[in-house]
Amino acid sequence: MSTQPTRTAAGRVWLVTGSSAGFGRAITEAAVAAGDTVVATARRPEALDDLAAAHPGRVVPVQLDVTDPDRVQAVVAEALLWYGRIDVLVNNAGRGHLGAVEETTDAELRSLMDLHVFGPANLVRAALPHMRARRSGAIVQLSSMGGRTSFPGVGAYSATKFALEGLSVALAAEVRPHGVDVLIVEPSAFRTSFAGGVHSESAPVAGYEETVGPFRASFAASDGNQPGDPAKAAAAILEALAAEEVPLRLALGGTAVDRIRESLKEQEAELDAWEHVSRATDFDR
């Protein structure tokens, strides 16, 4: 498993997907500020030329579409050839999607799953053997408060984030004995390009004007006005990774905390209300 590195890395080696903007760029900047080296991947790596020029050898732009399994393998192999290790893998690449469940086509849902679930899973599988061999490493999974709760208009998006979280909860328990941490990050609305051009929409179907309509109208208008600061989010992620015990989940933003807490209370209340029925389905003893 060991690889003789061809380059010398300052600090830890990060591999960050979707580094050209939003959380990915903020995490890249925070890692470099902490003295680390970032293999910064993006579908259009030229968007990272300014960071690479400002931090030569510390920000290394690499082309990667995470939905391309062969390219995923090649990029991880290249990073390991260069540095001999990947200390932190950040699965950040993603996009939003608007639409009622009935409106969402099979192709739209599969495309989101490829980006938010299969892509990260491929990256995890590629990087883990080397992390386990070194008994060290961290995997950061960018989920969403939509990975714990959902509402009209984001069913497909939330489905992918619920899937990513289910995968990651199991992964965390599997790799903890090997010295590898897993951190699931659950942001609310942050001032990234997420609500701008980086989302897709299903064609509307009559009948969802009251449930999905308000969110359709407000989502794009929120661009540039979201309460969350990506730089503060990146700092929080670095703080969590530096903790003596890395948390499994990290909610980011007051809205995320409020909505997740509200959802947990609703789930507990419903579980309590129907517990007598649930327990009655066991065989009599």
C-alpha positions in Angstrom: 0.0 0.0 0.0 2.9 2.4 0.6 3.9 4.8 -2.2 7.1 6.7 -2.5 6.0 10.3 -3.0 7.2 12.3 -5.9 6.4 15.7 -4.2 6.8 17.1 -0.7 3.6 18.3 0.9 3.2 21.1 3.5 1.1 19.9 6.4 -1.8 17.6 5.7 -2.9 16.6 2.2 -6.5 17.3 1.4 -8.5 16.1 -1.6 -11.5 18.4 -2.0 -14.1 17.9 -4.7 -16.1 20.9 -6.1 -13.3 23.3 -5.1 -14.0 26.0 -7.6 -16.7 27.8 -5.6 -18.9 27.8 -2.5 -18.0 25.5 0.4 -15.3 23.7 -1.6 -13.4 26.9 -2.3 -13.8 28.1 1.3 -12.5 24.7 2.7 -9.6 24.9 0.3 -8.7 28.4 1.5 -9.1 27.4 5.1 -6.9 24.4 4.7 -4.1 26.4 3.0 -4.4 29.0 5.7 -3.8 26.3 8.2 -0.6 25.3 6.5 -1.8 22.4 4.5 -1.7 21.2 0.9 -4.9 20.8 -1.2 -5.5 18.7 -4.3 -8.4 21.0 -5.4 -10.6 19.2 -7.9 -13.3 20.7 -10.1 -14.9 20.1 -13.4 -13.3 23.3 -14.6 -10.0 23.6 -12.7 -9.1 26.8 -14.4 -11.5 28.5 -11.9 -8.8 27.7 -9.3 -5.9 29.4 -11.2 -6.0 32.4 -8.8 -5.6 30.2 -5.7 -2.9 28.1 -7.4 -1.0 31.3 -8.3 -1.3 32.7 -4.8 -0.2 29.4 -3.2 2.2 27.6 -5.6 2.5 24.0 -4.8 0.0 24.2 -2.0 -3.2 24.5 -4.1 -3.0 21.9 -7.0 -6.0 22.2 -9.3 -7.1 18.9 -10.9 -9.9 18.2 -13.3 -12.5 15.8 -11.9 -16.2 15.1 -12.6 -17.1 12.9 -9.6 -19.7 11.0 -11.7 -16.9 9.5 -13.8 -15.7 6.4 -11.9 -12.5 6.0 -14.0 -11.5 9.6 -13.4 -12.1 9.2 -9.7 -9.7 6.3 -9.6 -7.1 8.2 -11.6 -7.2 11.3 -9.5 -6.9 9.4 -6.2 -4.0 7.4 -7.7 -2.3 10.7 -8.9 -2.6 12.3 -5.5 -1.1 9.2 -3.8 1.7 9.2 -6.4 2.5 12.8 -5.7 2.3 12.8 -1.9 2.0 9.2 -0.8 -1.1 10.0 1.3 -4.5 11.7 1.5 -5.1 12.9 5.0 -8.5 14.5 4.4 -11.0 13.6 1.7 -13.8 16.1 1.3 -16.8 15.0 -0.7 -18.3 18.4 -1.5 -19.3 18.5 -5.2 -23.0 18.9 -5.6 -25.9 20.9 -6.8 -29.5 21.7 -5.8 -32.7 20.5 -7.4 -36.2 21.9 -7.2 -39.3 19.9 -8.0 -42.2 17.9 -6.5 -41.6 14.2 -6.4 -44.2 13.6 -9.1 -42.4 16.3 -11.3 -39.0 14.7 -10.9 -38.0 12.5 -13.8 -36.1 9.2 -13.4 -33.2 10.8 -15.3 -33.1 13.8 -12.9 -33.1 11.6 -9.8 -30.5 9.3 -11.1 -28.3 12.2 -12.1 -28.5 13.6 -8.5 -27.8 10.1 -7.1 -24.7 9.8 -9.3 -23.4 13.2 -8.0 -24.3 13.0 -4.3 -24.1 9.3 -3.6 -22.2 7.2 -6.1 -19.5 9.8 -6.7 -18.7 10.1 -3.0 -18.9 6.3 -2.5 -16.4 5.8 -5.3 -14.0 8.3 -3.8 -14.3 6.7 -0.4 -13.6 3.3 -1.8 -10.5 4.6 -3.7 -9.0 6.5 -0.7 -9.9 4.1 2.2 -7.3 1.3 1.6 -4.5 3.9 2.0 -6.1 5.5 5.0 -6.6 2.2 6.7 -3.0 1.1 5.9 -1.8 4.3 7.6 -4.4 4.0 10.4 -5.0 7.7 9.9 -7.4 10.0 7.9 -10.6 11.8 7.8 -13.6 11.8 5.4 -15.8 14.8 5.3 -19.2 14.3 3.7 -21.0 17.5 2.7 -24.7 16.7 3.3 -27.3 19.2 4.3 -30.0 19.9 6.8 -32.0 18.3 4.0 -30.2 15.0 4.9 -32.1 14.9 8.1 -35.4 16.5 7.3 -37.3 17.4 4.1 -40.0 19.6 2.8 -42.0 20.2 -0.5 -39.9 20.8 -3.5 -36.7 19.2 -2.3 -37.7 15.5 -2.2 -35.1 14.3 -4.8 -32.3 16.4 -3.3 -33.1 15.2 0.2 -33.3 11.6 -1.0 -29.7 11.8 -2.1 -28.6 13.4 1.1 -30.5 10.9 3.3 -28.7 8.2 1.3 -25.3 9.8 1.8 -25.9 10.1 5.5 -27.1 6.5 5.9 -24.0 5.3 4.0 -21.8 7.6 6.2 -23.2 6.5 9.5 -22.3 2.9 8.7 -19.0 3.9 7.3 -18.0 5.8 10.4 -18.6 2.7 12.6 -16.7 0.5 10.1 -13.5 2.7 9.9 -13.3 4.1 13.4 -11.2 1.0 14.5 -8.8 1.8 11.7 -8.1 5.3 12.9 -10.3 7.0 10.3 -12.8 9.7 11.2 -16.0 10.5 9.3 -17.7 13.9 9.6 -21.1 14.5 8.1 -21.7 18.3 7.6 -25.3 19.5 7.5 -25.5 23.2 6.4 -28.6 25.3 6.1 -28.6 28.2 3.6 -25.2 29.7 3.0 -24.0 32.4 0.7 -22.7 30.2 -2.1 -23.8 29.8 -5.7 -26.1 27.0 -4.7 -29.3 29.1 -5.0 -28.0 30.8 -8.1 -27.0 28.9 -11.2 -25.9 25.7 -9.5 -29.2 23.9 -9.4 -31.7 22.2 -11.7 -35.5 22.3 -11.8 -38.1 19.8 -12.9 -40.9 20.9 -15.2 -43.9 22.0 -13.1 -47.0 19.9 -12.9 -50.3 21.5 -12.2 -51.5 20.9 -8.6 -48.4 21.8 -6.7 -48.7 25.6 -6.7 -49.6 25.8 -3.0 -47.0 23.3 -1.7 -44.0 23.6 -4.0 -44.8 27.0 -5.6 -43.7 29.2 -2.7 -40.3 27.5 -2.5 -39.8 27.8 -6.3 -40.4 31.5 -6.1 -38.2 32.1 -3.1 -35.2 29.9 -3.8 -33.6 31.8 -6.6 -34.4 35.1 -4.9 -32.5 34.1 -1.8 -29.2 34.0 -3.7 -26.8 36.4 -2.1 -29.0 36.9 0.9 -28.5 33.6 2.7 -27.4 34.0 6.4 -24.6 31.5 6.3 -20.9 32.6 5.9 -18.9 29.9 3.9 -15.6 31.0 5.5 -17.1 30.5 9.0 -18.4 27.1 7.8 -15.0 26.1 6.7 -13.4 27.2 10.0 -16.1 25.1 11.8 -15.2 22.1 9.8 -11.5 22.4 10.6 -12.4 22.9 14.3 -14.4 19.7 14.3 -11.7 17.7 12.6 -9.2 19.0 15.2 -11.4 17.9 18.1 -10.2 15.1 20.4 -13.3 13.3 19.4 -14.5 14.2 15.9 -18.3 14.5 15.9 -20.3 12.3 13.5 -22.6 15.1 12.5 -22.0 18.9 12.4 -25.0 21.1 11.7 -24.0 24.5 10.3 -26.2 27.6 10.6 -28.9 28.5 13.0 -31.7 27.4 10.7 -30.1 23.9 10.4 -30.0 23.6 14.2 -33.6 24.7 14.5 -35.0 22.6 11.8 -33.1 19.4 12.7 -34.1 19.9 16.4 -37.8 20.4 15.4 -37.7 17.3 13.2 -36.2 15.2 16.0 -38.9 16.4 18.4 -41.7 15.6 15.8 -40.2 12.1 15.2 -40.0 11.4 18.9 -43.5 12.5 19.5 -44.9 10.3 16.7 -42.8 7.4 17.9 -44.2 7.8 21.4 -47.8 8.1 20.1 -47.6 4.9 18.1 -45.3 2.9 20.3 -48.1 0.7 21.6 -49.0 -0.3 18.1 -45.4 -0.8 17.0 -44.6 -3.0 20.0 -47.8 -5.0 19.5 -46.5 -6.4 16.2 -43.9 -8.7 18.0 -44.8 -12.4 18.5 -46.5 -13.0 21.9 -44.2 -14.5 24.5 
